[in-house]
Amino acid sequence: LADGDAYVQWVVGPSKVTPRDGRWPQVGATIAYEVRLGPLLLDNESVVRRCVEGSVLELEAKAGRLGTARIA
């Protein structure tokens, strides 16, 4: 997951990933992604909340009105 370009290969659901802000995986960096659920297309983003290179990567995945999820 530290490689933002490979995010779509490791995370179930996203069909397209685009860098948004900052340098992934630095704290505060974001990537935008699309999730397709049948005819629905949801645009969401993940934010790096904590990073210790080579050992820890903590993300916050935003899902609009559904809220957020912590990924650690």
ZASETOR-866025 format. One record per residue: residue number from 1; x, y, z of N, C-alpha, C, O in turn. Coordinates in nm, 2 decimals, always signed. Example, Ala and Ser with C-alpha at 12.3 -4.5 7.8 and 13.67 -1.06 7.14 Angstrom:
BEGIN
+------+--------+--------+--------+--------+--------+--------+--------+--------+--------+--------+--------+--------+
| resi |    n.u |    n.v |    n.w |   ca.u |   ca.v |   ca.w |    c.u |    c.v |    c.w |    o.u |    o.v |    o.w |
+------+--------+--------+--------+--------+--------+--------+--------+--------+--------+--------+--------+--------+
|    1 |  +1.32 |  -0.57 |  +0.78 |  +1.23 |  -0.45 |  +0.78 |  +1.32 |  -0.33 |  +0.78 |  +1.42 |  -0.33 |  +0.85 |
|    2 |  +1.28 |  -0.22 |  +0.71 |  +1.37 |  -0.11 |  +0.71 |  +1.29 |  +0.00 |  +0.79 |  +1.34 |  +0.11 |  +0.80 |
+------+--------+--------+--------+--------+--------+--------+--------+--------+--------+--------+--------+--------+
% end
This chain:
BEGIN
+------+--------+--------+--------+--------+--------+--------+--------+--------+--------+--------+--------+--------+
| resi |    n.u |    n.v |    n.w |   ca.u |   ca.v |   ca.w |    c.u |    c.v |    c.w |    o.u |    o.v |    o.w |
+------+--------+--------+--------+--------+--------+--------+--------+--------+--------+--------+--------+--------+
|    1 |  +0.08 |  -0.12 |  +0.00 |  +0.00 |  +0.00 |  +0.00 |  +0.08 |  +0.13 |  +0.00 |  +0.03 |  +0.23 |  -0.03 |
|    2 |  +0.21 |  +0.11 |  +0.03 |  +0.30 |  +0.23 |  +0.03 |  +0.32 |  +0.28 |  -0.11 |  +0.37 |  +0.39 |  -0.13 |
|    3 |  +0.29 |  +0.20 |  -0.21 |  +0.31 |  +0.24 |  -0.35 |  +0.17 |  +0.28 |  -0.40 |  +0.09 |  +0.19 |  -0.43 |
|    4 |  +0.14 |  +0.40 |  -0.40 |  +0.00 |  +0.45 |  -0.44 |  -0.04 |  +0.40 |  -0.57 |  -0.16 |  +0.39 |  -0.60 |
|    5 |  +0.06 |  +0.38 |  -0.67 |  +0.02 |  +0.34 |  -0.80 |  -0.03 |  +0.19 |  -0.80 |  -0.10 |  +0.15 |  -0.89 |
|    6 |  +0.01 |  +0.11 |  -0.70 |  -0.03 |  -0.03 |  -0.69 |  -0.16 |  -0.04 |  -0.60 |  -0.20 |  -0.16 |  -0.59 |
|    7 |  -0.21 |  +0.06 |  -0.55 |  -0.32 |  +0.06 |  -0.46 |  -0.44 |  -0.02 |  -0.51 |  -0.50 |  -0.11 |  -0.44 |
|    8 |  -0.47 |  +0.00 |  -0.64 |  -0.59 |  -0.07 |  -0.70 |  -0.56 |  -0.22 |  -0.71 |  -0.66 |  -0.30 |  -0.72 |
|    9 |  -0.44 |  -0.27 |  -0.71 |  -0.40 |  -0.41 |  -0.72 |  -0.42 |  -0.48 |  -0.58 |  -0.44 |  -0.60 |  -0.58 |
|   10 |  -0.40 |  -0.40 |  -0.48 |  -0.40 |  -0.46 |  -0.34 |  -0.53 |  -0.44 |  -0.26 |  -0.56 |  -0.52 |  -0.17 |
|   11 |  -0.61 |  -0.34 |  -0.30 |  -0.73 |  -0.31 |  -0.22 |  -0.85 |  -0.35 |  -0.30 |  -0.86 |  -0.32 |  -0.42 |
|   12 |  -0.94 |  -0.43 |  -0.24 |  -1.06 |  -0.48 |  -0.30 |  -1.16 |  -0.36 |  -0.32 |  -1.19 |  -0.29 |  -0.23 |
|   13 |  -1.21 |  -0.35 |  -0.45 |  -1.31 |  -0.25 |  -0.47 |  -1.27 |  -0.14 |  -0.57 |  -1.35 |  -0.12 |  -0.67 |
|   14 |  -1.16 |  -0.07 |  -0.55 |  -1.13 |  +0.05 |  -0.64 |  -1.11 |  +0.00 |  -0.78 |  -1.04 |  -0.10 |  -0.81 |
|   15 |  -1.16 |  +0.07 |  -0.88 |  -1.14 |  +0.04 |  -1.02 |  -1.05 |  +0.14 |  -1.08 |  -0.99 |  +0.11 |  -1.19 |
|   16 |  -1.02 |  +0.25 |  -1.02 |  -0.93 |  +0.36 |  -1.07 |  -0.88 |  +0.44 |  -0.96 |  -0.95 |  +0.47 |  -0.87 |
|   17 |  -0.75 |  +0.46 |  -0.96 |  -0.68 |  +0.54 |  -0.85 |  -0.60 |  +0.65 |  -0.91 |  -0.54 |  +0.64 |  -1.01 |
|   18 |  -0.62 |  +0.77 |  -0.85 |  -0.55 |  +0.89 |  -0.90 |  -0.48 |  +0.97 |  -0.78 |  -0.55 |  +0.99 |  -0.68 |
|   19 |  -0.35 |  +1.00 |  -0.79 |  -0.29 |  +1.08 |  -0.69 |  -0.36 |  +1.21 |  -0.68 |  -0.41 |  +1.27 |  -0.78 |
|   20 |  -0.38 |  +1.27 |  -0.56 |  -0.45 |  +1.39 |  -0.54 |  -0.36 |  +1.50 |  -0.48 |  -0.31 |  +1.59 |  -0.55 |
|   21 |  -0.33 |  +1.49 |  -0.35 |  -0.24 |  +1.59 |  -0.28 |  -0.13 |  +1.52 |  -0.21 |  -0.14 |  +1.41 |  -0.17 |
|   22 |  -0.01 |  +1.59 |  -0.21 |  +0.10 |  +1.54 |  -0.13 |  +0.17 |  +1.43 |  -0.21 |  +0.14 |  +1.39 |  -0.32 |
|   23 |  +0.28 |  +1.38 |  -0.14 |  +0.36 |  +1.27 |  -0.19 |  +0.33 |  +1.14 |  -0.12 |  +0.37 |  +1.13 |  +0.00 |
|   24 |  +0.27 |  +1.05 |  -0.18 |  +0.23 |  +0.92 |  -0.12 |  +0.36 |  +0.85 |  -0.08 |  +0.45 |  +0.84 |  -0.17 |
|   25 |  +0.38 |  +0.79 |  +0.03 |  +0.28 |  +0.78 |  +0.15 |  +0.31 |  +0.88 |  +0.26 |  +0.30 |  +0.84 |  +0.38 |
|   26 |  +0.35 |  +1.00 |  +0.24 |  +0.38 |  +1.09 |  +0.34 |  +0.25 |  +1.13 |  +0.41 |  +0.14 |  +1.13 |  +0.35 |
|   27 |  +0.25 |  +1.16 |  +0.54 |  +0.14 |  +1.19 |  +0.62 |  +0.06 |  +1.31 |  +0.55 |  +0.13 |  +1.41 |  +0.52 |
|   28 |  -0.07 |  +1.30 |  +0.54 |  -0.15 |  +1.40 |  +0.48 |  -0.17 |  +1.38 |  +0.33 |  -0.26 |  +1.45 |  +0.27 |
|   29 |  -0.09 |  +1.30 |  +0.26 |  -0.11 |  +1.27 |  +0.12 |  -0.24 |  +1.20 |  +0.09 |  -0.29 |  +1.13 |  +0.18 |
|   30 |  -0.30 |  +1.23 |  -0.02 |  -0.43 |  +1.17 |  -0.05 |  -0.43 |  +1.11 |  -0.19 |  -0.36 |  +1.16 |  -0.28 |
|   31 |  -0.51 |  +1.00 |  -0.21 |  -0.53 |  +0.95 |  -0.34 |  -0.68 |  +0.94 |  -0.36 |  -0.75 |  +0.90 |  -0.26 |
|   32 |  -0.73 |  +0.96 |  -0.48 |  -0.87 |  +0.95 |  -0.51 |  -0.89 |  +0.82 |  -0.58 |  -0.81 |  +0.77 |  -0.65 |
|   33 |  -1.01 |  +0.76 |  -0.55 |  -1.04 |  +0.63 |  -0.62 |  -1.19 |  +0.62 |  -0.65 |  -1.27 |  +0.68 |  -0.58 |
|   34 |  -1.21 |  +0.53 |  -0.75 |  -1.35 |  +0.51 |  -0.79 |  -1.39 |  +0.36 |  -0.75 |  -1.30 |  +0.27 |  -0.76 |
|   35 |  -1.51 |  +0.34 |  -0.70 |  -1.56 |  +0.21 |  -0.67 |  -1.69 |  +0.19 |  -0.74 |  -1.78 |  +0.27 |  -0.73 |
|   36 |  -1.70 |  +0.08 |  -0.82 |  -1.82 |  +0.05 |  -0.90 |  -1.90 |  -0.05 |  -0.82 |  -1.85 |  -0.16 |  -0.79 |
|   37 |  -2.03 |  -0.02 |  -0.80 |  -2.12 |  -0.12 |  -0.74 |  -2.24 |  -0.13 |  -0.84 |  -2.33 |  -0.05 |  -0.83 |
|   38 |  -2.23 |  -0.23 |  -0.93 |  -2.33 |  -0.24 |  -1.03 |  -2.33 |  -0.11 |  -1.11 |  -2.23 |  -0.07 |  -1.16 |
|   39 |  -2.45 |  -0.04 |  -1.12 |  -2.46 |  +0.08 |  -1.20 |  -2.41 |  +0.20 |  -1.13 |  -2.39 |  +0.31 |  -1.19 |
|   40 |  -2.38 |  +0.19 |  -1.00 |  -2.33 |  +0.31 |  -0.92 |  -2.18 |  +0.33 |  -0.93 |  -2.11 |  +0.23 |  -0.93 |
|   41 |  -2.14 |  +0.45 |  -0.93 |  -2.00 |  +0.49 |  -0.93 |  -1.98 |  +0.58 |  -0.81 |  -2.03 |  +0.69 |  -0.81 |
|   42 |  -1.89 |  +0.54 |  -0.72 |  -1.87 |  +0.62 |  -0.60 |  -1.73 |  +0.67 |  -0.60 |  -1.63 |  +0.60 |  -0.63 |
|   43 |  -1.71 |  +0.80 |  -0.59 |  -1.58 |  +0.87 |  -0.58 |  -1.54 |  +0.89 |  -0.44 |  -1.62 |  +0.95 |  -0.36 |
|   44 |  -1.43 |  +0.84 |  -0.40 |  -1.38 |  +0.84 |  -0.26 |  -1.24 |  +0.88 |  -0.26 |  -1.17 |  +0.89 |  -0.36 |
|   45 |  -1.18 |  +0.89 |  -0.13 |  -1.04 |  +0.92 |  -0.12 |  -0.98 |  +0.85 |  +0.00 |  -1.06 |  +0.83 |  +0.10 |
|   46 |  -0.85 |  +0.83 |  +0.00 |  -0.78 |  +0.78 |  +0.12 |  -0.67 |  +0.88 |  +0.16 |  -0.61 |  +0.94 |  +0.07 |
|   47 |  -0.66 |  +0.90 |  +0.29 |  -0.56 |  +0.99 |  +0.34 |  -0.46 |  +0.92 |  +0.43 |  -0.50 |  +0.84 |  +0.51 |
|   48 |  -0.33 |  +0.95 |  +0.41 |  -0.23 |  +0.89 |  +0.50 |  -0.23 |  +0.96 |  +0.63 |  -0.22 |  +1.08 |  +0.64 |
|   49 |  -0.26 |  +0.88 |  +0.74 |  -0.27 |  +0.94 |  +0.88 |  -0.14 |  +0.92 |  +0.96 |  -0.10 |  +1.00 |  +1.04 |
|   50 |  -0.07 |  +0.81 |  +0.92 |  +0.06 |  +0.78 |  +0.99 |  +0.15 |  +0.69 |  +0.90 |  +0.10 |  +0.60 |  +0.84 |
|   51 |  +0.27 |  +0.72 |  +0.90 |  +0.37 |  +0.64 |  +0.82 |  +0.50 |  +0.63 |  +0.89 |  +0.56 |  +0.73 |  +0.92 |
|   52 |  +0.55 |  +0.51 |  +0.91 |  +0.68 |  +0.48 |  +0.95 |  +0.74 |  +0.39 |  +0.84 |  +0.70 |  +0.28 |  +0.83 |
|   53 |  +0.83 |  +0.45 |  +0.76 |  +0.87 |  +0.39 |  +0.64 |  +0.92 |  +0.24 |  +0.66 |  +1.00 |  +0.21 |  +0.75 |
|   54 |  +0.86 |  +0.15 |  +0.58 |  +0.90 |  +0.01 |  +0.59 |  +0.83 |  -0.07 |  +0.70 |  +0.85 |  -0.19 |  +0.70 |
|   55 |  +0.75 |  -0.01 |  +0.79 |  +0.68 |  -0.09 |  +0.89 |  +0.54 |  -0.05 |  +0.92 |  +0.46 |  -0.14 |  +0.96 |
|   56 |  +0.50 |  +0.08 |  +0.91 |  +0.37 |  +0.12 |  +0.95 |  +0.31 |  +0.21 |  +0.84 |  +0.37 |  +0.31 |  +0.80 |
|   57 |  +0.19 |  +0.18 |  +0.80 |  +0.11 |  +0.27 |  +0.71 |  -0.03 |  +0.27 |  +0.76 |  -0.10 |  +0.17 |  +0.75 |
|   58 |  -0.08 |  +0.38 |  +0.81 |  -0.22 |  +0.39 |  +0.86 |  -0.29 |  +0.49 |  +0.77 |  -0.25 |  +0.60 |  +0.75 |
|   59 |  -0.41 |  +0.44 |  +0.72 |  -0.49 |  +0.52 |  +0.62 |  -0.62 |  +0.55 |  +0.68 |  -0.67 |  +0.48 |  +0.76 |
|   60 |  -0.69 |  +0.66 |  +0.63 |  -0.83 |  +0.68 |  +0.66 |  -0.90 |  +0.68 |  +0.52 |  -0.87 |  +0.77 |  +0.44 |
|   61 |  -0.98 |  +0.58 |  +0.50 |  -1.06 |  +0.57 |  +0.38 |  -1.19 |  +0.64 |  +0.39 |  -1.27 |  +0.61 |  +0.48 |
|   62 |  -1.22 |  +0.74 |  +0.31 |  -1.34 |  +0.82 |  +0.32 |  -1.44 |  +0.76 |  +0.22 |  -1.41 |  +0.73 |  +0.11 |
|   63 |  -1.57 |  +0.75 |  +0.27 |  -1.67 |  +0.69 |  +0.19 |  -1.80 |  +0.77 |  +0.19 |  -1.91 |  +0.72 |  +0.20 |
|   64 |  -1.78 |  +0.90 |  +0.17 |  -1.89 |  +0.99 |  +0.16 |  -1.99 |  +0.98 |  +0.28 |  -1.94 |  +0.99 |  +0.40 |
|   65 |  -2.11 |  +0.97 |  +0.26 |  -2.21 |  +0.96 |  +0.37 |  -2.20 |  +0.84 |  +0.45 |  -2.26 |  +0.83 |  +0.56 |
|   66 |  -2.13 |  +0.74 |  +0.40 |  -2.11 |  +0.61 |  +0.48 |  -2.01 |  +0.63 |  +0.59 |  -2.00 |  +0.55 |  +0.68 |
|   67 |  -1.93 |  +0.74 |  +0.59 |  -1.83 |  +0.76 |  +0.69 |  -1.69 |  +0.73 |  +0.65 |  -1.66 |  +0.74 |  +0.53 |
|   68 |  -1.61 |  +0.70 |  +0.74 |  -1.47 |  +0.67 |  +0.71 |  -1.43 |  +0.53 |  +0.78 |  -1.50 |  +0.48 |  +0.87 |
|   69 |  -1.32 |  +0.48 |  +0.73 |  -1.27 |  +0.35 |  +0.79 |  -1.12 |  +0.37 |  +0.81 |  -1.05 |  +0.43 |  +0.73 |
|   70 |  -1.07 |  +0.33 |  +0.92 |  -0.93 |  +0.33 |  +0.96 |  -0.86 |  +0.20 |  +0.91 |  -0.91 |  +0.09 |  +0.94 |
|   71 |  -0.75 |  +0.21 |  +0.83 |  -0.68 |  +0.10 |  +0.78 |  -0.54 |  +0.10 |  +0.84 |  -0.47 |  +0.19 |  +0.81 |
|   72 |  -0.51 |  +0.00 |  +0.92 |  -0.38 |  +0.00 |  +0.98 |  -0.32 |  -0.14 |  +0.98 |  -0.21 |  -0.16 |  +1.03 |
+------+--------+--------+--------+--------+--------+--------+--------+--------+--------+--------+--------+--------+
% end
